[in-house]
């Protein structure tokens, strides 16, 4: 199923390759590849497949939570669809308090010690997730699980900022699945695929060589 999802992401243009003019990721890393999971919301069949697999993943892995929280902004539509599919309450989390009115960072109704799962579209090194988790815990929510559609999985989790927050990261697809698909389909030549593998196995080296 992970490879099927990888195929769908490639087919709808959520995975893009640029071996000469590299993309800049949110982490600042220069990358020959870019994943845009926000595109999924426009493709009904692919979206349904991914949401169904997300719900199946929660059930098969026995993940328990009271609330579904979407991170601003890319996580919000997926949290909304999943919460509707699972008939569970939803929250959304801002990157910072809105600065007027009640100056809230979390929108929605919840109680102290409610258990929430954070939904995002993807994760690289996990740095952006820290803001959401800290805000949720400050508000009294319990957060142990993060779910993303795509996980870059090119950094050791033990070395990431998330490793100190006592959370688990769950995902449907990684670069291993993408590479498997592009090799089977012969989408790029061997040199380009090897460059991609080199980047994914040693992103820090790629950053230095392409600074």
C-alpha positions in Angstrom: 0.0 0.0 0.0 2.9 2.4 0.7 4.1 2.0 -2.9 0.5 2.5 -4.2 0.3 5.8 -2.3 3.8 6.7 -3.7 2.4 6.1 -7.2 -0.6 8.3 -6.6 1.6 11.1 -5.2 3.8 11.0 -8.3 0.8 10.8 -10.7 -0.9 13.9 -9.2 2.3 15.9 -9.2 2.8 15.9 -5.4 6.3 14.7 -5.9 8.5 16.9 -8.1 12.1 16.4 -9.1 14.7 19.1 -10.1 18.2 17.7 -10.4 19.8 21.0 -11.6 17.9 23.9 -9.9 17.3 22.5 -6.4 14.4 23.2 -4.1 14.7 24.8 -0.7 12.8 22.9 2.0 11.4 24.5 5.1 14.3 23.2 7.0 16.6 25.2 4.8 18.0 22.1 3.1 18.6 22.2 -0.6 16.9 19.3 -2.2 16.7 17.8 -5.7 13.1 16.7 -4.8 10.1 18.4 -3.3 6.9 16.9 -1.9 3.7 19.0 -1.9 1.0 17.0 -0.2 -1.4 19.9 -0.2 -2.2 19.0 -3.8 -4.0 15.9 -2.6 -7.1 17.8 -1.6 -7.9 18.5 -5.3 -7.9 14.9 -6.4 -11.0 13.1 -5.1 -10.1 9.5 -5.8 -6.5 9.8 -4.5 -7.7 11.7 -1.5 -10.2 9.1 -0.6 -7.6 6.3 -0.9 -5.2 8.2 1.4 -7.8 9.1 4.0 -9.1 5.5 4.0 -5.6 4.2 4.5 -5.0 6.7 7.3 -8.1 5.5 9.2 -7.1 1.9 8.6 -3.7 2.6 9.9 -5.1 4.1 13.2 -7.3 1.0 13.7 -4.7 -1.6 12.8 -2.1 0.1 15.0 -4.6 0.6 17.8 -4.0 4.3 18.2 -6.3 5.8 20.8 -7.2 9.5 20.9 -10.1 11.7 21.8 -9.5 14.5 19.4 -8.0 15.1 16.0 -5.8 18.2 15.7 -4.8 19.8 12.4 -1.7 22.0 12.2 -1.8 25.3 10.4 -2.3 25.2 7.5 -1.6 22.1 5.5 -2.8 19.7 8.3 -6.2 21.3 8.7 -8.0 19.8 5.6 -6.8 16.3 6.4 -7.7 16.6 10.1 -11.1 17.8 9.0 -11.7 14.9 6.6 -10.4 12.3 9.0 -12.4 13.7 11.9 -15.6 13.5 9.8 -14.7 9.9 8.7 -14.0 8.8 12.3 -16.8 10.9 13.9 -14.4 12.5 16.3 -14.1 16.1 17.4 -11.5 18.3 15.7 -9.2 21.2 16.7 -6.8 23.2 14.7 -3.6 24.7 16.0 -2.1 28.0 14.9 1.7 28.5 14.5 1.2 31.5 16.9 -1.7 33.1 18.8 -3.9 35.1 16.4 -3.1 38.4 18.2 -6.6 39.7 18.8 -9.9 38.7 20.4 -9.1 35.9 22.8 -5.6 35.6 21.3 -6.1 31.9 20.9 -3.6 29.5 19.4 -6.0 26.5 19.5 -9.4 26.6 18.0 -12.1 24.2 19.0 -13.6 22.7 22.2 -11.5 20.4 24.5 -10.9 19.5 28.1 -7.7 19.3 30.0 -6.1 15.9 29.6 -8.0 15.1 26.4 -5.8 12.9 24.2 -5.1 14.4 20.8 -3.3 13.2 17.7 -1.6 15.8 15.6 -2.3 15.6 11.9 0.1 17.1 9.3 0.7 16.6 5.6 4.4 15.7 5.8 7.5 15.9 8.0 11.1 16.5 7.2 13.1 16.9 10.4 10.0 17.5 12.5 11.0 21.0 13.6 7.7 22.7 12.7 5.8 20.1 14.7 7.4 21.3 18.0 5.4 24.5 17.9 2.1 22.7 17.7 2.9 20.1 20.3 4.2 22.6 22.8 1.1 24.8 22.4 -1.2 21.8 22.8 0.6 20.6 25.9 0.6 24.1 27.4 -3.2 24.1 27.0 -3.4 20.8 29.0 -3.8 18.4 26.1 -2.0 15.0 26.0 -0.1 14.5 22.7 1.8 11.3 22.1 1.2 10.7 18.4 1.9 12.6 15.2 0.5 11.4 11.9 1.7 12.6 8.4 1.0 11.3 4.9 4.6 11.6 3.9 7.7 11.3 6.0 11.0 12.2 4.4 12.8 9.8 6.8 16.3 11.1 5.9 17.2 12.1 9.5 17.7 9.8 12.4 14.7 10.3 14.6 16.9 10.1 17.7 18.7 13.2 16.5 15.6 15.2 15.6 14.0 17.8 17.8 11.0 15.6 18.2 13.0 12.9 20.0 13.0 15.0 23.2 9.2 15.4 23.2 8.3 11.8 23.8 6.1 11.4 20.7 5.7 8.8 18.0 5.6 9.7 14.3 3.3 7.7 12.0 3.2 7.9 8.2 1.9 6.2 5.1 4.8 6.7 2.7 8.5 7.6 2.6 11.2 8.2 0.0 12.0 4.5 0.0 8.6 4.0 -1.6 9.0 6.8 -4.1 12.4 5.5 -5.3 11.0 2.0 -5.7 8.3 3.4 -8.0 10.5 5.6 -10.1 13.0 2.7 -10.6 10.2 0.3 -11.6 8.8 2.9 -14.0 12.2 4.0 -15.3 11.1 7.6 -14.9 14.7 8.9 -14.6 18.1 7.8 -15.7 20.4 5.8 -13.4 22.7 8.8 -12.7 19.7 10.9 -11.6 18.4 8.1 -9.4 21.8 7.6 -7.9 22.1 11.3 -7.1 18.7 11.2 -5.4 19.8 8.2 -3.3 23.0 10.0 -2.4 21.0 13.0 -1.2 18.6 10.9 0.8 21.4 8.8 2.4 23.5 11.9 3.3 21.5 15.2 3.1 24.1 17.1 5.1 26.7 16.3 2.6 24.4 17.4 -0.2 23.8 20.7 1.6 27.5 21.4 1.8 28.1 20.5 -1.8 25.2 22.7 -3.1 25.5 25.7 -0.8 
